[in-house]
Amino acid sequence: MLPCVLLTLSVAASALGSAPGGRGKPLKIDVVRDRLTLSLTHYPQVYLHGEIDAGAPQRFAALVASGRIETGSDVYLNARGGDRAAGIALGRMFRAGGVATHLGTPRQPKQASIEAKTAVCMDACVYAYLGGLYRWVPSGRDRLGFSSPQMQASRLSPDAVAYLKAMGIKDEMLGGEAWMTAEQMIASGLANNGRLPASATYDLSTPAPRLELRQADRKGTRRLTIQCQPGKTTVTAYDEVGVERARQIALRGGSSYFQLGDEKRLSQPRGGAQAVGNALVIQRDFPPADLVDLISAWSFGAWVGGRSDAFRDGFTMQLQPVRAQLKVFYYTCWRVAPWPPRSKKVR
């Protein structure tokens, strides 16, 4: 196994002095890209810790230019305070490079204190974090937020407002409590845990209106097409897992099904999924009246089962970001080919 390659760059000691959690320490950039790391995660791990100083963006850019930091790298942040403009500049580079941002500290010895193992991303670091294309919520004792109401109000400055808009972040989402919880961050879109929001495009022309939903994550793209016509609504799910992987799953021939929220629909005990190019494809025909269940579900899943649900293959797509487009599509289908009301289920 190749030895771990650890590259550390630092600037001269800061006159601010040191404090627990890295305050007052100039920013260090550690790049971990040993063979084991790359085989497990497929991306280098980059640790930024200390104080975000004015020169940090230039040092980070130099590592990108050298190839040490690659597109899509995982960046772990642990920085309190620092230069807001530098934090914004780092965030812009993160987004341009498809970086994933996390909170985290470099590997610590076993005897290290809990404080040394706890990552805090504060003030300028928050702006850097928000530049990540994929942004993971803090876990454990790690915390993200602002040190004071004055620092929190900095989001209203012209440079911060322009930056947050470019990153697709609503500045009001940064208000409220100093430390942001995982639930708040997911609900507000500040974090996405490695999955971009679903998007929708459609062709509403008759006689068969068609809607396509698309969602990307770090493993690939998932697509869902819905086409309505008199007598049926055809739903097709595409999980772009790669040519070989798609073939392997299809040949296994496990059960396949759709899932609306927590409810399984149109399950087929064996088979029902096929490999088409680089995608695993599952297609089913819904009764037209059941389209209302799809547009009102909080999520849509397409799965091929294994020995248990713990080993299934497939994806879940959150539908809230495309709720408005789903409703437009539903009413278009109704106008093209109205369907009778569903029969009530006998209890």
N, C-alpha and C positions, 0 to 999 in steps of 0.2 A: 504494500500500500504506500502511496506517495505520502511524504510527511505533510502535516498541516501547514499551509502557507498563511502566515498571519502578517499583514502589513499594517503598521501603525504610524500615523502621522500626527504630530501635535505642534502647537505653537508655544511660544514662551509663556512662562507662568503668568497668570493674571494677577494684577495688583489688588483684585477684589478679595483674594484669599480663598480658602476652601471652606466647604460646609458639607454636611451629610447629603448623600444622593447626588453629588457631582456639582453643586453650586460653586461658582468661582473657578472651576477647572476649565481650561480651554478645551475646545472640542477635539476629541480624538476620533479617528476613523479607522476601525479595524475591519479588515476584509478576510473572511474565512471561506476558502474555496478548495479544501482538500477533497480527495477522491470520494471519501465516505459521505461528506456533506452533499456533494453534487449528485451522487448516486441516489441518495434518499430524497432530496428536496428538488433536484434539478436546477437549482439556482444558488448563486453565492449568497452568503449571509454577511450583511454589512452592519456593524455596530457603531452608532454615533452616540458618544457619551461625553459629558462635560458641559461647557458653556458654548452656545452657538455664537461664535465671533464673526466679525465682518469678513474674514478671509476664508471661512469654512466653505462657501460655495465654490471658490476657485480650487481649493484642494480636492473637493469632491469631483469637480469637473475634470481635473487632471487624472484622477483614477478611472473615470469613465473613458476618457480619451486613450488611456493606456490599455484598456481592455480588462482591467482588474475588476471593475464593476460592470456587469452586463445588463442588457435590457431585461427587465422582469425580476431583478434581484430583490431579495428580502432585506428590508432595512429595519433595524431595531433601534428605537430611540430611547434615550435616557438623558434628558437635558433640562435644566431649570434656568429660566431667564435667558438673557442674551440679546442679540441684535435682531429686531423684528424683520428688518429688510433682508437680512441674511437667511432667516427662517423662511421667508416668502420665496427668496431665490432658490433655496434648496427644494422647496415644494414644487416649484415650476419644473425643476430638473427631474424630480421624482415622476411627475406626471408625464413629461416628455419621454422618459425611459420606461414607462409601464411598470414602475416600481410598486411593490407591496410594502405598506408600512405597518409596523407592529410596535408595541412597547416591549422593551427587554434589555437586559444587561448582558455583557460578555460573560462567558462561563466563569463561575466563581468556585473557589475551593470549598470543600465540604464544610469546613469550619467557619466559613464566612457568615456574618450576621444576616438576619432577615432584612435589615435596612440596606445592606450592600447588594442583596439580591432583588430588591424592589426597584422597579423603574418608575420614574416620574417624568412626565412630558408636560412642560409648563410654559406658558407665554409664547415666546418665539418658536418653541418646539411644536406648539399646537398647529401653527401655520405650516410648518414643515410636514407634520403628520398628515394634514388634510390634502397635501399634494399627491399622496399615494393613489394610484389607480385602484388598487385593492387595499382596503383599510380594515385591519382587525381590531376588535374592541379590546380594551385592557382586560387582563385576567388576573386572578389572585389578588395580591395587594397593589398591583400596578395602578397608577392614577394618571389621568389626563385632565387638564383644565387651566384656569388662570389663577395667579397668585393674589389678585386684588381686584376690586371693582374697576379701578382705573385701567388695569391691564386688560380686563375683559372689554371695557369700552373702546379699546384700541381697534376693535374690529370695525368701527365706524369711520376710521380714517380713510381718506381717498384711496391710498395704495392698498389697504386691506380689503376695502369693499370691491375694488377692481379684481383683486386676486381671488377672493372668495367666489365672485361671479364667474370668473374663468374656470374655476374648479367645480362649478355646479353646486356650490354650497350656499344656502340661504343664511345670511349673517345673523338673523334673529335666532337661528338654531343654536348659536353659541351663547345665548343669554341664560339666565337662570342660575343654578347652583354652580359654585366654583369647580367642583369635581363632577364630571359627567359619568353617569352610570352606563353600563353596557346596553341596558334596555332603552335609555334615552337616545343613545348614539345610533342604534339600529333603526329606531322609529323615526328619527329625524333625518336619516340618510348621511349622518356624519361618518358612519362606518358601514361596510357592506360585507365583511367577513369573506372576502374573496369572490364575490359574485356581483356583477353589475346589474342594475335594474333592467327588467324586461322592457323591450320596445315593440311597437306594433306598426305594421303597414297593411293596407288593404286595397283591394280592387272591388268596388261596390257595383260594378256593372252587372246587368242581368245577362243570361238567366241563372248564373251560379256565382253569387258574390263569394269572395275569398279573403280570408284574413290570415296574416302570418305574424306570429309572435317569435321574438328572438331574444335569447339571453346568453351572455358570454361569461365564463369564469376562467380561472387559471388553467383548467384542464381542457377547455375547448368551447364549442358553441352548441347550444341546444335550440332547436326550432320546433314550432308547433304550427301547423296549418289547419284551418277550419274552413270547409267549403259547404255551403248550404244549397240545396236544390229540392224540388218537390219530392216529398216522401222520405228524405234522409239528410242527415248532416254528417259529412265525412271528416274525421279528425285523424291527422297523421303526425306522429312525433318522430323527430330526428335527433338522435344523440350522437354527435360527431366525436367518436372515441378513437378513431383511426381504423385503417383497413383491417389489420390483423386482429385487433381487439374485437371489432364488430363481427368478424367471421367466427371467432371463438365463442362469443356469447350466443350467436344465432345457432351454431352447431350443437351447443349444449341443449337447446330446445326446452328450456324451462318454461314455467307458466309465465304468461305476460298479461298485463292489465294496466288500465288507467286508474288514477286515483284523484278524486275531487275532494280537496280538504282531507278528511280522515276516512273517506268512504271509497272502497274499491268499486270500480265499474268495468263492465265488459271484460271480465277475466276469461282467459282461455287457458285451460289446464296444461296443455303442452304446445309448444311452438307459438306461432303468432307473431314472431319477430323475425326480421330478415336483415341481412347485411346488404346495404346499397352504397357502393363506393366506400367512403370513410365513416359512414354513419350506420348505427343500428336503428332500424325503422319499425315502428308499430303503428298499424292503421286499423281503425274501427269505424263502423257506421252507427251513429246515435239516432234514436228517434228524434224528429225535429223538435218536439215539445221539450225534450231534455236539454236543449241548448240553454234554457234559463238556468239550469243547475250549474253549467259550466261558467257562465258569465258572473254568477253570484258567488262561486267558490273562492276561498281565500288563496288557494294554490291548486296547481294541476301537476300531477305526477305521471310518468310513464316508466314502467318497471318490467324487468324480466327477473323472475324469482329464482332463487337458489334453493339450498336445503332449508333455509329459513330466511326471514326478512333481513337478518343481519348480513346476509351474503348476496343480496339482490343487486342488480345492475340497472342504472337508469338515472333519472333526475327529477327534481321538483322545481317548478317555476312559480314564484310568487306573482299573483295576478293583480295586486293592488295598483302598481304603477301603470297598468294598461286598462283599468276599469272603464274609463270613459270610452276608449276605442271599442271595447267589447260590447258596450251598450249600443253604440252606433251600429255595429255589425249585427247585433241581435234584431234591432228594429228594421234594418234593411232586409234581412232574411224574412222577417214576418211580412213585409210588404210584397216581396217577390213571390213567396209561396206560403200563404197562411196555413197553419196547421190546427187541427181540432184540439180542444183542451184534453189534458191527460185524464185518464180514468183514475179515480181515487183508489188507492191501495187498500185491500181488505186486511184489517188488523186481526 
